[in-house]
Amino acid sequence: MSYIESFTSLRTRFSSITSLFPRSSLASSPVSPTLGSDGSQPEKDQHEDRLLLVSRRLELALEASGVGVWEYHPTTGRLIWDDRMRDIFGIASQSMPLDYSDFRRRVHPDDIAEVEQALTDAIEARRKLVGQFRITTPTGERRILRAYGVTHSMPGGERVIIGANWDVTKDVLLHEELREAEERARQQNQELEAAQTKLEHQALHDPLTGLPNRRYVDRFIERLKAATPSERKPIACIHIDLDRFKEVNDTAGHNVGDAVLRSISQALVALSNSACFLARIGGDEFVIFIQASNAGELASEIGSEIVKQLAKPISVDGREWRLGASVGIAVQDNSCEISQLIADADIALYEAKKQGKGRVRLYTPTLRSEFVTSRQLADEILIALEEDQFVPYFQPQFDARTLEIAGTEALVRWKHPVRGLISPAAFLPVAEKIGKLCAIDELILIKSLAALKSFEAQGFRLPRISVNVSAQRLREESFIAKLSSLHFSPGTLSFELLESISFDGEDQTLITAIENIRKMGIDIEIDDFGTGHASIVSLIELAPHRLKIDRKLVKPLANSSSQRKLISSIVDIARSMDIEVVAEGVETFEQIEILRALGCTTLQGFRLSKPMPEAEVVEFALARPWMHL
């Protein structure tokens, strides 16, 4: 008889005995054993009691743990299972005896080889059988079992394995779920970290160029400030501003503008080295910080190279663009006043642009003084606009043949409450810098038209009034709409456009504005002709009513035959195109005679009249004092 069969028989025997008694009587009033002659319990009864106790304990342990016990005879293939083993495998307890093939048929195909190898090792090498495998019950349910067994030799020498199996499916699945949950959590953490890294990169970098942005610059500055004195090195700041980038956006659109910015960014990266920190801090503004013992020298070299390289044409969408750049540089030695360094570089940049753009300026204390004065002037300009301190002054223009007044040019003056009357050269550059040139243009235009009506009401009919209009004003979206709301007679208003405005035919906004102006009956004049960009081709396309010869060409007229020939050529070209010619800066009677002889149609200058306030125009016109000089 096998070990399991013996134990099962014993367990059955005692179970049948105990079943004769109520469970309560066993618990509260145990049966009194038969006593021997000496009053002691017989040895056989004691042994059976001990077996009963062990049996009950083992039964309780097996029930509580759900462990099934088995015995395997490799020689015969006989396999003996207790009831719990049959329950684990899903086989009816009353079914016929089992053999190894019944067991093998239930094992998962992928686990058979491992299970059989473990059985072989346990038999041949007397190793403990420890393992885990999967089974499939008759109903198709998948279970995971854990196994433990030992090899034992029978009295006849046969080796058998006695072991136990228990169902760990729930434990394994729970473990797998926990492992999967842990893996998902790990992946989610990685994804979160990657997303956080990406978001931080996006927050610190310009999406268009990929360069660090202003926020990154702020962090960079904080790191510089936190450096110990021993860690600090001389540092330079290069502030770069593109000179004509706005024209690209205005004429070709933002897509082309973006492509140009990417190209420029790549050029700046190529010009930087390992000591440089390059960032884009605005639409067309960049900064480079350089930390090195020779930071000032490096900054000057890189700044000059930037101006040189960015002056070259940039090809985008089959068209070349010439932008150029202005550069301001400031240098500090072992200082943590980075904010001041940036401000100094900005001052140097402002000076570079003021001097004509396309150049490099190094900060000096003198520049700061000039800059502070300029800032103060900018504040005063804003106040002047609020308090209506800008007024038109009128300089009459005269017919070259008859010297009768043919019109007048309206010139802006600033009636400063402290410094008195200020000429435009002293404040218009600053007004342009702070974006208030259009506001001043508009104010002078409105006041000039009002003055034109006032003159007529006082008995003097002025044939025409000329007003300067900036390129910014022409490109202003609301410009034409505002003009349409004004009241004037066609032919009585003329707009003077500086020849420095590009008339290359590519600026569609400018061309459209001029066409609309002409349709309103407003004359077009090119001011300061001979000093700017106007060409014969642009004259043909623009078809202005008048050219104004710059005073620089008129001044040496009496003593220079070459100047007379030049003006004569200009007059001939204008006459062939039915364009009138106005000579500015006429200061002597001799100049009047020469210009009249050369064919100029209109004269303007101090010899005939200085600019005057509105209140003096009518009196001057009626008194005709220029005729008696």
Secondary structure, 3 states (H helix, E strand, C coil): CCHHHHHHHHHHHHHHHHCCCCHHHHHHCCCCCCCCCCCCCCHHHHHHHHHHHHHHHHHHHHHHHCCEEEEEECCCCEEEECHHHHHHHCCCCCCCCEEHHHHHHHECCCCHHHHHHHHHHHHHHCCCEEEEEEEECCCCCEEEEEEEEEEEECCCCCEEEEEEEEECHHHHHHHHHHHHHHHHHHHHHHHHHHHHHHHHHHHHECCCCCCECHHHHHHHHHHHHHCCCCCCCCEEEEEEEECCHHHHHHHHCHHHHHHHHHHHHHHHHHHCCCCEEEEECCCCEEEEEEECCCHHHHHHHHHHHHHHHHCCCEEECCEEECCCEEEEEEEECCCCCHHHHHHHHHHHHHHHHHCCCCCEEECCHHHHHHHHHHHHHHHHHHHHHHCCCEEEEEEEEEECCCCCEEEEEEEEEEEECCCEEECHHHCHHHHHHCCCHHHHHHHHHHHHHHHHHHHHHCCCCCCCEEEECCHHHHHCCCHHHHHHCCCCCCCCEEEEEECCCCCCCCCHHHHHHHHHHHHCCCEEEEEEECCCCCCHHHHHHHCCCEEEECHHHHCCHHHCHHHHHHHHHHHHHHHHCCCEEEECCCCCHHHHHHHHHHCCCEECCCCCCCCEEHHHHHHHHHHCHHHHC
